[in-house]
Amino acid sequence: MRRLKGFSPSLNHGQAASPPIDGDDLLGAIFSMSPLERRKFLHIHNSWPRFFYKFRAFSSEDRLRSQMVRNEIFLSSPRDFNDPFDMRGMLVIKGGIDALIRKYKALPMSRDVRRKAIKDARNGVKAEGLEGYVSRIFRPLNQFDEMIEEQGVHCFASRDKGVRLSGPRSNLMWSHYGDSHKGYCLQYSVHTDPVFVRSVRVGYASEYPVINWLSDSFPNDVLKCVTQKDRCWEYESEWRYIRPNSAKQLLSVNSSGIKSVIIGAEATPTLIELVMQIAQERDSLLGVRTNVFLAKRSTTQYRLSFSKLR
C-alpha cells in the first residue's frame, strides 16, 4: 500500500489529521493511484467513508436522467436550505485599532489611499467605538451574508458507526429527503471523483460558531461556520462539497461515481420501472455497472431491508 509523505492517518474516528502538504498536491497524489489503491488508501486513513448517499424525491424523468446518465449534481445556495439556522455564525468585532489597521493593510489600495483610510479609521474609532465604526464603514454582517449566499453546496449523507441506522437504513433520511420513502437514494463511491474527496465532514454543536471579523483566523472561522449544524441533525452524518461563488449551478462528476440506486419502500411501480430502465441505459452508454435495490419495511422491527433488482 502506497504511503504519502507528509500525510498522517486520523487519530480519532472520522477526523482527518491536518496534512502538512498542500491540499491540491495531496489530491493529485491520491488520484494518481489506481481506483483500487485509491479506495484502500482512503479506507486505511479513516478520513473518508467508502460511500456517500443522496436521498431524493422523484420530480421528473429528466431530473433522474440528469443524475444517473449525465452524472450531474446541483450546487444549492445555503439560503435555500430547509434549516434557517444552517451556515450561520455569531459575527463579532473584537480587537483593537491595530487589528483594524492590519485589515486595511491587507486590502488592495495605493499607499496614499491607505494612509488616509487609516487616519480616518483612527478618528472614527475614537468617535464611534470600534464596533460602531466597522459596522458603518464595512457592513461586515451584509458582507458575511452575501459571501455565504454565493457558496455552491452539495450535501451528502454517510454511514456512521456512532449513529444508529445511518445512511440508507435511516428512516428519518427517507422520510425527510426521500419523499416519505416514495423517492430514491443514490449511492456514490467516494474514491471515484475529487468532488467527493474534497467534501468535508459536518460537525454538530448547540451554539453558533463565533466568527471575529477582525481576527487573522477569519477565513478558517468562516469554514467552521459552513460546516457546523445544530445537534438535532446528527442523524444525517453529513458531508458537504462547497465551491465558492457557484450557487445554483450544475456540476458533473465521474461517470463511475454512482454505484447503486436504492428505491424507497413506498415507491410506485412506475418509478421502479423507470429507475430500472435508466440504469440499463446508463450502463449501456457509459460502460459501467449500476446496481438497483428496493427497500422493504420489516414486518417485526422499525427497520429496512433491501432486495437487489439488478
C-alpha positions as CSV (number, residue, x, y, z in Angstrom):
1,M,0.0,0.0,0.0
2,R,1.5,3.3,-1.0
3,R,2.1,5.9,1.7
4,L,2.2,9.6,1.0
5,K,5.0,11.5,2.6
6,G,3.7,14.3,4.9
7,F,0.2,12.8,5.5
8,S,-0.7,11.3,8.8
9,P,-3.6,8.9,9.4
10,S,-6.5,10.2,11.5
11,L,-6.0,9.8,15.2
12,N,-9.7,9.9,16.0
13,H,-12.5,8.1,14.3
14,G,-13.9,10.1,11.4
15,Q,-11.5,13.0,11.9
16,A,-8.8,13.8,9.3
17,A,-5.3,14.7,10.6
18,S,-4.1,18.0,9.2
19,P,-1.6,17.2,6.3
20,P,1.4,19.5,6.1
21,I,1.4,19.0,2.4
22,D,-0.7,21.2,0.1
23,G,-4.3,20.0,-0.4
24,D,-4.0,20.1,-4.2
25,D,-0.8,18.1,-4.0
26,L,-2.5,15.5,-1.8
27,L,-5.5,15.3,-4.1
28,G,-3.2,14.9,-7.1
29,A,-1.3,12.1,-5.4
30,I,-4.5,10.3,-4.4
31,F,-5.9,10.4,-8.0
32,S,-2.6,9.2,-9.5
33,M,-3.3,5.9,-7.8
34,S,-5.3,3.1,-9.4
35,P,-9.0,3.0,-8.4
36,L,-8.5,0.0,-6.1
37,E,-5.3,1.5,-4.5
38,R,-7.1,4.8,-4.0
39,R,-10.1,3.2,-2.3
40,K,-7.7,1.3,0.0
41,F,-5.8,4.5,0.8
42,L,-9.0,6.4,1.8
43,H,-10.2,3.5,3.9
44,I,-6.9,2.9,5.7
45,H,-6.5,6.6,6.6
46,N,-10.0,6.6,8.0
47,S,-10.7,10.1,6.8
48,W,-13.5,9.4,4.3
49,P,-16.4,7.0,4.3
50,R,-16.5,4.5,1.5
51,F,-19.8,5.8,0.2
52,F,-21.9,8.9,0.1
53,Y,-25.7,8.8,-0.1
54,K,-28.1,11.3,-1.7
55,F,-31.8,10.9,-0.9
56,R,-34.2,12.3,-3.5
57,A,-37.9,12.8,-4.1
58,F,-38.8,11.9,-7.6
59,S,-39.8,15.0,-9.6
60,S,-39.3,14.2,-13.2
61,E,-37.7,11.8,-15.6
62,D,-35.3,14.4,-16.9
63,R,-34.0,15.1,-13.4
64,L,-33.5,11.4,-12.8
65,R,-31.5,11.2,-16.1
66,S,-29.6,14.3,-15.1
67,Q,-28.3,12.5,-12.0
68,M,-27.9,9.0,-13.4
69,V,-26.9,9.5,-17.0
70,R,-25.4,12.9,-17.2
71,N,-23.9,12.4,-13.7
72,E,-24.9,15.9,-12.6
73,I,-25.1,17.3,-9.0
74,F,-26.8,20.6,-8.1
75,L,-24.9,23.1,-6.0
76,S,-27.5,24.8,-3.8
77,S,-27.4,28.2,-2.2
78,P,-27.3,27.9,1.6
79,R,-30.2,30.3,1.8
80,D,-32.4,27.6,0.1
81,F,-31.7,25.1,2.8
82,N,-34.5,23.7,4.9
83,D,-32.9,24.8,8.1
84,P,-32.7,28.6,8.6
85,F,-30.0,28.1,11.2
86,D,-27.7,26.3,8.8
87,M,-24.4,28.0,7.8
88,R,-25.0,30.7,10.4
89,G,-22.5,32.1,12.8
90,M,-22.2,34.7,15.6
91,L,-20.3,37.5,13.9
92,V,-18.4,39.7,16.4
93,I,-16.0,42.6,16.0
94,K,-13.3,42.3,18.7
95,G,-9.8,43.6,18.8
96,G,-8.1,47.0,18.8
97,I,-7.2,49.6,16.3
98,D,-4.1,47.6,15.4
99,A,-6.2,44.7,14.2
100,L,-8.3,47.1,12.1
101,I,-5.1,48.6,10.6
102,R,-3.9,45.1,9.7
103,K,-7.2,44.6,7.8
104,Y,-6.5,47.9,5.9
105,K,-3.0,46.8,5.0
106,A,-4.3,43.6,3.5
107,L,-6.7,45.5,1.2
108,P,-5.5,46.3,-2.4
109,M,-5.1,50.1,-2.3
110,S,-2.5,52.7,-3.1
111,R,-0.2,54.0,-0.3
112,D,-1.9,57.4,-0.2
113,V,-5.4,55.9,-0.1
114,R,-4.3,53.5,2.7
115,R,-2.7,56.3,4.7
116,K,-5.9,58.4,4.5
117,A,-8.1,55.4,5.3
118,I,-6.0,54.5,8.4
119,K,-6.2,58.1,9.6
120,D,-10.0,58.2,9.1
121,A,-10.2,54.8,10.9
122,R,-8.3,56.1,14.0
123,N,-10.6,59.2,14.2
124,G,-13.7,57.1,13.5
125,V,-12.9,54.5,16.2
126,K,-12.2,57.3,18.6
127,A,-15.6,58.9,17.9
128,E,-17.8,55.9,17.4
129,G,-16.0,53.0,19.1
130,L,-14.5,50.1,17.1
131,E,-17.7,48.1,16.5
132,G,-19.7,51.2,15.5
133,Y,-17.1,52.4,13.1
134,V,-16.5,49.0,11.5
135,S,-20.3,48.3,11.2
136,R,-20.9,51.6,9.4
137,I,-18.0,51.5,7.1
138,F,-17.6,47.8,6.2
139,R,-21.1,46.5,6.9
140,P,-19.5,43.1,7.9
141,L,-22.8,41.3,8.5
142,N,-24.0,42.1,5.0
143,Q,-20.6,41.0,3.6
144,F,-20.8,37.8,5.5
145,D,-24.4,37.0,4.4
146,E,-23.6,37.7,0.8
147,M,-20.5,35.5,0.9
148,I,-22.5,32.6,2.4
149,E,-25.3,33.0,-0.2
150,E,-22.8,32.7,-3.1
151,Q,-21.4,29.4,-1.9
152,G,-22.4,26.4,-4.0
153,V,-23.1,23.5,-1.7
154,H,-24.0,19.8,-2.3
155,C,-24.8,17.8,0.8
156,F,-24.3,14.0,1.2
157,A,-25.3,11.6,3.9
158,S,-23.0,8.8,5.1
159,R,-23.0,5.8,7.3
160,D,-21.5,6.4,10.7
161,K,-20.9,3.7,13.3
162,G,-21.7,6.1,16.0
163,V,-25.2,6.8,14.6
164,R,-27.9,4.1,14.8
165,L,-29.3,3.2,11.4
166,S,-27.5,5.9,9.4
167,G,-27.1,6.0,5.7
168,P,-29.6,4.2,3.5
169,R,-31.1,2.4,6.6
170,S,-32.1,5.7,8.1
171,N,-35.9,6.0,8.3
172,L,-35.5,9.7,9.1
173,M,-33.5,10.4,5.9
174,W,-36.0,8.6,3.8
175,S,-38.9,10.5,5.5
176,H,-37.3,13.9,5.3
177,Y,-35.5,13.8,2.0
178,G,-36.8,10.7,0.2
179,D,-40.4,11.9,-0.1
180,S,-41.6,9.7,2.8
181,H,-39.9,6.6,1.3
182,K,-41.6,7.2,-2.1
183,G,-38.3,8.5,-3.7
184,Y,-34.9,7.0,-4.2
185,C,-31.3,7.2,-2.9
186,L,-28.1,7.4,-5.0
187,Q,-25.1,5.7,-3.6
188,Y,-21.8,7.3,-4.7
189,S,-18.3,5.6,-4.4
190,V,-16.2,8.3,-2.7
191,H,-12.9,7.3,-4.3
192,T,-14.1,7.9,-7.8
193,D,-14.1,11.7,-8.0
194,P,-12.2,14.7,-6.5
195,V,-15.6,16.3,-5.7
196,F,-16.2,13.6,-3.1
197,V,-12.7,13.6,-1.7
198,R,-12.8,17.4,-1.3
199,S,-16.0,17.2,0.7
200,V,-15.8,18.0,4.3
201,R,-17.5,16.4,7.3
202,V,-20.2,18.4,9.1
203,G,-19.8,18.9,12.8
204,Y,-22.7,19.3,15.3
205,A,-23.0,21.7,18.2
206,S,-25.5,23.5,20.4
207,E,-24.3,27.0,19.8
208,Y,-23.2,29.1,16.7
209,P,-19.5,29.2,15.9
210,V,-18.0,32.6,16.8
211,I,-16.6,34.5,13.9
212,N,-14.4,37.5,14.7
213,W,-14.3,39.8,11.6
214,L,-11.0,41.3,12.8
215,S,-9.3,38.0,13.6
216,D,-6.5,36.7,11.4
217,S,-8.2,33.4,11.6
218,F,-11.4,34.8,10.0
219,P,-11.2,32.6,6.8
220,N,-10.9,29.4,8.9
221,D,-13.7,30.6,11.2
222,V,-16.0,31.0,8.2
223,L,-15.1,27.5,7.1
224,K,-16.2,26.2,10.5
225,C,-19.5,28.1,10.1
226,V,-20.3,26.5,6.8
227,T,-19.5,23.0,8.2
228,Q,-21.4,23.1,11.5
229,K,-25.1,22.5,12.3
230,D,-27.4,22.1,15.3
231,R,-27.0,18.7,17.1
232,C,-30.6,17.7,16.2
233,W,-29.3,17.0,12.7
234,E,-26.6,14.5,13.8
235,Y,-28.6,11.6,12.3
236,E,-27.7,12.8,8.8
237,S,-23.9,12.1,9.3
238,E,-23.5,14.8,6.7
239,W,-20.6,15.7,4.4
240,R,-20.5,18.7,2.1
241,Y,-18.9,19.7,-1.1
242,I,-18.5,23.5,-1.1
243,R,-17.5,25.6,-4.1
244,P,-17.2,29.4,-3.8
245,N,-19.3,31.7,-6.0
246,S,-21.1,28.7,-7.5
247,A,-24.6,28.7,-6.0
248,K,-27.4,27.2,-8.2
249,Q,-25.1,25.6,-10.7
250,L,-24.8,22.1,-12.1
251,L,-21.6,20.1,-11.8
252,S,-20.7,16.8,-13.4
253,V,-18.9,14.1,-11.6
254,N,-17.2,10.9,-12.8
255,S,-19.5,8.5,-14.6
256,S,-18.4,5.7,-12.4
257,G,-19.4,7.6,-9.3
258,I,-22.9,6.1,-8.9
259,K,-22.5,2.5,-7.6
260,S,-26.2,1.8,-6.8
261,V,-29.7,3.3,-6.8
262,I,-31.9,2.4,-3.8
263,I,-35.6,2.8,-4.4
264,G,-37.8,3.7,-1.5
265,A,-40.1,1.2,0.2
266,E,-43.2,3.2,-0.8
267,A,-42.2,3.9,-4.4
268,T,-44.7,3.4,-7.2
269,P,-44.3,0.6,-9.7
270,T,-43.9,3.4,-12.3
271,L,-40.8,4.8,-10.6
272,I,-39.3,1.3,-10.1
273,E,-39.7,0.6,-13.8
274,L,-38.2,4.0,-14.7
275,V,-35.2,3.5,-12.5
276,M,-34.5,0.1,-14.0
277,Q,-34.8,1.5,-17.5
278,I,-32.5,4.4,-16.9
279,A,-30.0,2.2,-15.0
280,Q,-29.8,-0.1,-18.1
281,E,-29.5,3.0,-20.3
282,R,-26.7,4.4,-18.1
283,D,-24.8,1.1,-18.2
284,S,-25.0,0.8,-22.0
285,L,-23.9,4.4,-22.6
286,L,-21.2,4.7,-20.0
287,G,-19.8,1.2,-19.8
288,V,-20.5,0.9,-16.1
289,R,-22.5,-1.5,-13.9
290,T,-25.2,0.1,-11.8
291,N,-26.9,-1.9,-9.0
292,V,-30.6,-1.3,-8.2
293,F,-32.1,-2.2,-4.8
294,L,-35.6,-1.9,-3.5
295,A,-36.1,-1.0,0.2
296,K,-38.6,-3.1,2.1
297,R,-40.2,-2.5,5.5
298,S,-39.6,-5.1,8.2
299,T,-42.7,-6.8,9.5
300,T,-41.3,-7.1,13.0
301,Q,-39.0,-4.0,13.6
302,Y,-38.6,-0.4,12.7
303,R,-36.0,-1.3,10.1
304,L,-35.5,-1.5,6.4
305,S,-34.1,-4.4,4.3
306,F,-33.0,-4.3,0.7
307,S,-33.6,-6.7,-2.2
308,K,-31.4,-6.5,-5.3
309,L,-33.3,-5.9,-8.5
310,R,-30.3,-5.8,-10.9
